[in-house]
């Protein structure tokens, strides 16, 4: 058993949602670029299709990340109050 174990009892829902949204926004940007490259190789794509891909994919990923982060941290808070939180070791 490791000494100095601390338990995460609660996660701020808005804080977790914002961080998750930012992470997913970055992932969405790269997914948008990947989708764009694949689309350009396969078929001719118009300017508006390219613009929509570059703008919409990261935004959609960010929104989904925000919702997922909020829901995940809310569920964590509900379960951790009943069964205990994640234990971590700190120096």
Secondary structure, 3 states (H helix, E strand, C coil): CCCCEEEECCCCHHHHHHHHHHHHHHHHHHHHHHHHHHHHHHCCCCHHHHHHHHHHHHHHHHHHHHHHHHHHHHHHHHHHHHHCCEEEECC
